């Protein structure tokens, strides 16, 4: 919609010029309103649909942003939010199931339990052959994946139960014959780096002299590909969680039977799986889950208690990831933490976007730990696959919008819907010093023009508001709401709209938005309007429209355009007659700012695509490519005359005529082969209340038919001409 668009076609009647600009409020839809004198250019209604991203993003950015917003908010969902009351004591159940690796022989009861519940991973036989013939095996895998159980089982097989565990502080380079018992097997996860291949050769020779065996546990470093082909190294793959779970259930419930079958059925209950929030359990987690199921089956845990325990799985994982200690703040550990936080915030975005955002956050974390440092990035010692495994994330083939087209990309997400809110919740509840760098990083992501990045960042910040509203609003939201740049204000509005879904803080946010709308400076009023347009910032339709109207008419309509487009968004969220009646009331008001607000709202209501709506009413689902006014007429047929009456008024008013006729022209041009073509043909007759109206539309159709660059096709012209010709007039 452009105020400088083409003049009305030759022969089509223009609005009559009169001194009084007020449209008559008490006349029927077909009555002709009084028109204003020919306006100055500054008074012309129209222009681009107040898209704050319009000059700073690719085409289609508004539709892409709203689409990402709707999908991301639904992914979080209120059911998986970690609220301030749900983060309690963290239970590291993996360590309850497998005791800390200490020096000394494996106790008989643990060895017996190992033999009862251990499930062999896919490469078990290959590992066994390597250990039997070579005496030394380095088992390469992530902690918590059953490496320790696999190592102990392998040693049990080759030694007949003579298995010992070495202290992690053991210096392998200083081991001698006196410290190794003949015929024994040793398991060790060194606290320091493993010896190089020469050191491993020495250890292997030492084991051979004593007829002994050893399995060393190693965690892969990101980007490490050489060790995978080294002589002693073998990659560990966890056993299937179903096999591990069933094995532990059988042990807990004394074999197969009615209790065992009930426990298995409970494990597959959709509500239980949703509460657990992890797609696949690691062996230690599966063992703990089996214990919970057995206790529930025996009546020791109620259903609600079982659900509460299941919700702790993701919380415990987050707590383990961010556990403190001297080794937790090395550059590599900070990079691990940054990657997990980036996945939590950008869950579902492209792998490249997440990786880049993680590196920026790693820098923020590093300079917070050591302000004098100049952190860099690893180039070839960092790998995607290891990062994904350490973050319990998966890469998938997805799509990303570039301009108005979708292109294939690799996307990344957590392997479980509960992990993202658990990570954010743990940071905000237990790691206060991490808040500063994370908030600075989120503010930086706002500058990224890709909707897949900045919208997801805003949604994540909205969940942080739910956890600590005062801090997050003061440190992040309010400074951005006062920004001179519209995209930053839109980011702040998105944050607040997400947080509005929380019953704990929703009331406070509604009061804040209302205060900004009434008493804030220009930037705060703009931000408040962007929140109000989403349709959830007040308790009633009337309150929202009152506030939007106040924003639009204050200071002689300085924010008229911004408020008007939010009125159109609000109509998409609340397709009710009350919204349209308020626009009609503005049109009928004697005051010029109110009239202009009504005209501008009408133009945007006609021109805004339904795909641009942030909070789309459920009845409008499937109408994303429709012009909003036609989509509303389709899902609310009773409102079609009122909608047409608003547009008719805009067509009859000189200062909005050009924008309104350009919108109708755009409908006519694009209607061929569109799903809304039939609705347009039924809507056009509603714009005809006299011969002048019919002649205007017919002349417009004729002009578009003769357009040398983009003419209407013959079939299209026939249908549109027939629709207008058949319209009845008084």
C-alpha positions, 0 to 999 in steps of 0.5 A: 500500500503506497500513498503515492500509488496510481491515480483512479482510472480515467472515468472512475468517479472520485470522492466528492469534496466537502468541507466536513471530513466526518463520515456520518455514524448513523447512516447505513453502510450504503449511505455516502459519507461526507468527504474531506477536501483534497489532503496535503501529502502529509495527511494521506492515509496509507503507506507500508503496513508499519512493518518494523522489519521492512527496511532491515530484513529480507522480503517476507521477514514479517511472515517468517517472524510470526510463523517462527514465533507461533511454532516456537511458543507451541514447542515450549508449552506451559506444561514444560515450563520450569517455574520458580517452584519446580526447581528443587533439590537435584538428585544425580540418580546416575551416581546413585546407581553406579558408585564412584569409581574407587580403588579396590576390587568390585564388591560381589553384590555389585558384580552379581547385579551387573551380571543380572541387569547388563545389556550388551551394546551392539559392538560388545563382541568386537570390544571383547575380542580386542580386550582378549587379544590385546589386553588393553582397551580404551572405551571412547564415549560420553559419560552416562552412556553405560561405559562403566558397566560395559567396561566392568562386564568386559573385564568380568568376562575375561577374568572370571570375576576378578575385577578392580577399579583404579582411583581416577588420580592413578598415574598410569605412567608410574604403574609398575609390576607390584601394583598389578595383580596377576589375572586381574582386570582393571577399570579406570576413568583417569582424572587427567589426560590419557597417556599417548600411544607410547605410554599405552604401549608400556601399559599394555606390556605391563599387563601382559607380564602379569596376565592382566587386563585394563579398560580405560574410559575416555570422553571424546574431545570435540573435533577429535577424529584421530583417536577413533582410528587409534590402535587401542580405542573403540567407540562405545554405543549405549545399549537400547534403552528398552532393553536396559529398562526391561532388564532393570524392571525384571530385577526390581519386580522379581521377573516377569509377571502381572506387576512387571507388565503393569510397570511396562504399560506405565512406562509407555503411558503418554502422560508419563513420557511427556512428564519425563521429557527425554526421548531416550534415557541413558542406561543410568537414567533407565535404571532409575526410571525402572526403580520409580516404576517398580515403586509405583507398581507396588504402591509406594509412589502415587501417580502424582508422585511418579509424575513429579519424579519424572519431571526431575529427569531433565532438571537433573541433567541440566544441574549436572551439565552446569555443576560447579568446580575448578574444571567447570570454567575452563575454556572448553567447559565454557564452550560446552555450556555455551553450546547447551544454552544456545540449543536451549534458546534456539531449539529448532534453528539451523545448526549453523545459527546455533553453532555461531550463537554458541561461539558468541556466548562462549566469548561472553562467558569467558570474558566474564570469568576472566575480564583480562582474557582475549578468548579465541575460537578453535578452528580444527579442534572442534567438531559438530558431532561431539557437540551434539552428543554432549548436549543430547541434541540431534541434527535433522533435515529441516527448512529455513526461509530466505526471503519468501522461499524455503531452503533445506538446512540442517536443524538442531534440537534437544532430544527431549522437549523438557531439556530447553526449559530445564536449562533456562530454569536452572541457569536463572534459579541456581547460577546468578552470575551467568545471568549477565553474560546470557542477557547481553548475548540475548540482546545481541541476538536481537540484532540478527536479522534472521527470524529463526534467531531473534524470534527464538531468542525473544521467546526464550527471554520471555520464559526467563521473565516468567522465572524472574520478572523484575530482574529480566525486565529491568536488565533486558526488556525495558532498555530494549523497549526504550530503543530508538530502533523498531526491531529492538522494541519488537523484540521487547514486545515479543518477550512480554507477550510470551511471559503473559502466558504465566499466571504468576507474572501475567497480571504484573505484565498487563499492568506494566503494558497499560502503564506504558500505553498511557504514560510512557514516552513514544518508544514505550507506547510503541512497544506497548502497542506491539504487545496489545496487538497480540491480543493477550495483554488485557482482560477484555477486547474493549480495554485493548482497543481503548489503549490502542486508540489512545496510543494512535491519537496522542500527539496528533496521531504521531504513532497512528500508523504503529497503532493502526497495524496493531489494531489489524493484528488484534482483529486477527487474534479477536475476529469479533464484531466489537473490534469492527464496531470500534473502528467504525466509531473512530471513523464516525468521530468528529475529531480528525485524529480519531478519523485518521486512526479508523481509516488507517486501521481499515487500510491495514486490515484490508492489506495485511496478509493473515500470515503476518499475524503473531497470534492467529485465531484458531479459526484463521488457521489455514488462511495464511495466504489470504488478505486478512479482511477477506479471511475474516469475511470467510470465517465470520460471514456475518461480519462481511457487510461490516468489513466491506462498509469500513473499506467502502468508507476508506474508498469514499474518503480522499485522504485514504482513497489511493491506499484503499484503491491500491489494496483492492487493485492488489486483490484483483491482480493476485486473485487468479488461482488463489484459494480466496478468489471465490471470497473476493468475488462474493465480497466485491458486490458488498462495496457497491452501494450506487452506480458510482461504486459499480463504475469505479470497480468496473473501470479498475478491472478494465484498467488492470486488464489492459495493464501491459506488464501484468494484465488480468487473464480473461477468465479472471476478468469474466468472473470479477466483471460478473460479480460487480455487474450483478451487485444490486443497488438502491 
